[in-house]
Amino acid sequence: MPTKGKLPAATWREIVKTAHEVGLRSSSTMMYGHVDKPSHWVGHLRTLARLQDETGGFTAFVLLQFVHLNSPVYLAGVAHPGPTAPENREEHAVARLMLYGRIDHVQTSWVKLGASGTQQMIQGGADDLGGTLMEETISRTAGADHGSEMTVDQIEALVRAIGRTPAQRTSTYGVPRAERHAVAREYASRGFAATGGLRRSQPSTQPAPQQSGRNQSG
């Protein structure tokens, strides 16, 4: 779908393919709930799947819900008021199914969905909820009201509350070194973003460990 001020899809695809071919890895994203329709979502997922088959360079698929309240395109009467709750559940689930075996991780946004919405997405397709962040402004400027920062303890509590085990990861879904994990927790506890200190969730197969932030392989 052409978008004013954005690269054409074919150009974006060429750039990303080239980056992957020279050894760079990247996440993939989709913002939805504005002027789009479900058919556009499926088309986007198919494009990502084909590109991943060619390069294998995507680490994750990140779903971003359109926040409409202060958005010019919504105020102009062009866009929808963001996705509905059922659409959020459907999109995360469909993404998991369509990208299965290709892109291993589906990330949801606690900044846009809040704690409860994030938990629902983890229970329905997502396995990653991003990072602690610090002073997020893009979603807040658009009208999101779920805050701009979460501590490591808050993220871990959110994940454990639905029976999952949180695990720190690197940007490419590896297991961080022990000293890096300790530094990330210290910085996050001070209110700073932890570089590379992102979080993902896994189904809990045993009692939660007493020490929080247990690393698990990606």
N, C-alpha and C positions, 0 to 999 in steps of 0.2 A: 504494500500500500504506500504510494508516494506521500511524503510528509514534507511540508515546507521547512526549509533550513536544514534538512537531513540528507545524508547520502542516499542515492538510489540503492535498492536492495542488491542489485548486481555488483555495484561498486564495493559495497560493504563486504559482500561475499568474496570478491577477489582479494581485497585487502586482508581479510581474516585468513583465507586459504594460504596466502603468501606468508603471513606471519607464522602460521603453523608449520609450513614447509621448511622454514629456516630454524625451527626448533623452539619457537615461542609458544606458550600455552595460554589459554584464555578461558574465561567463563562466557556463557551466552545468556542473553536476557530477553525478556518480553514484557513491555508495559501494555496492559489491556484494560478494557472497560471505558474507553473514550468514544471513538467513532467506529470502532472495530466490531466485528461479528464473530461468532464461533467458527465460521468457515475460515476467517483470517487466522485464528489461533492454530487451527489444524494445518493450514498452509505454512505457517511459520515453523511449526514443529517439524514438518516434513523437510523443509529447507535445512534446518539444523541437523536432522538425522542424516540427510544425504551428504552434507559437508563433513560431518563426523565420520562417516564411512570412508571418505576420501583422505582425511588428515588425522583423525584421532586426537585432535588438539584441544578439544573442549574438556574442561575439568568439571563443569557444573552448568545447570540451567537455573537461572534466577528469575522468579516471577515477581513482577512489580505491579501493584494495583494502582490504577489511575486515581489520584486524589483530586477531586473536582472543585472544592469549595472556592478557591481563589484562582483557579485556572482560567486564563483568558479564553481558551477555546470553549470552555463550558459557559462562561459568562456571556459569550457571544451567541449562545444558543445552538452550538454545533455539536457538542459532545454529550454523551451520557453522563449521569452522575456517579461514575465509577461502577465497578462490578458489584453484583449482589452477593450475599453470603453463599447461596448455592453455587453461583458461578465460580467463586473462589475455590470451593471444594472440588467442583468438576474440573477446573483447569489444572489444579495440582495433580489430581488423580489421572487425568488424560495425559499430562506430561510424563508422569512416571511410566505409564503403559507404552506410549509411543516412543519414548527414548530408552526403554529398557534394553540393556545389552549394548548400548551405545554411549550414552552420557550417564554416568553412575549416580550423580548427585543432583537432587532437586532442592533448591534453596527457597525458603519463604522469607517474608519481611516482617519482623516484629515492629518495625517503625511504622509501617502502614496498617498492620492488622491488630496490633496490640497483643498482650499475652494470651488471652483466650483464643483469639483468631489464629495465632501462631500454633498453639497446641492442637487445634483442629486440623491445621494443614499437616502437621507432623504425623497425625493419626491417619491421614488420608493421602499420602504420597510423598511428602517432603521429608528429607532426612538432615537438613542443614538449616540453621537459622541465623547465619551471618555472625557478626561480631559485636563487641561491646559498644563500639562507636564513641564519638565525643562531639557534642555540639552539632548534631545533624541539622542542616538548614533547608535542604531541597524539599523534603516532604512537609516540614513544618510551614514553610512559606506557602505551599499549596493548600494548607489547611489541616494537615494531619495533627492529631492531638495525643499521640501515644508516647510522647517524650523523645528525647534525642540521645539518651544514654542508658545502658543497663550494665550493672556490675557483673563480674564473673559469677558471684554467688547467686545473683538474681536469675541469670541465665540457667545455671545449673539447677536451681530450684524449679524453674519453669519446666525443664525437661524431666526431672525426676517425678514431678507431680503427675505425669501421665504414664509412668512406668517405663521410661526410657533411661538410658545411661549416657550422660554427656561425655564427650571426648574432644579434647583440643586437637587442632590440626594445623598444618601449614597451608599456605596458599594453594599448593598443588595436591592437597589431601594426603600428605605424608604425616608421619608422627614426629612432632617436634622434640628436640633434645631436652633432657630434663632441666637443664639450666635455663633454656629459653622459656619453658613452661613456667618456671618460678618467676622469671622476670616479667612475663606477660601478666601473671596474676598480681604481682606487686604494682605494676603500672596501672592496671585496670582498677585496683582497689583505691588508687589515688585519684581516679577520675580521668585517666588518660586512655586513649585508644591503644590497644595492644597490637603492635605491628605483627601481622601474620597470626595473631592469636584468635583465630576464628573458632566457631563452635559448630559441632554437628551432633546429631542424636542418633542413637542406635537402640533397637529393641532390647529391653533388659532380660537377660537369660539367667541371671543370678542375683542374689541380694546386692544392693548398692554398696560399694566399698565405703569404708569410714572416711578415707581421705578423698576429698572432692577433687574433680579435675583429672580423673584417671585417663591416661592416654589409651587410645585404641587404634589399631591399624585401620587405614582407609582402604 
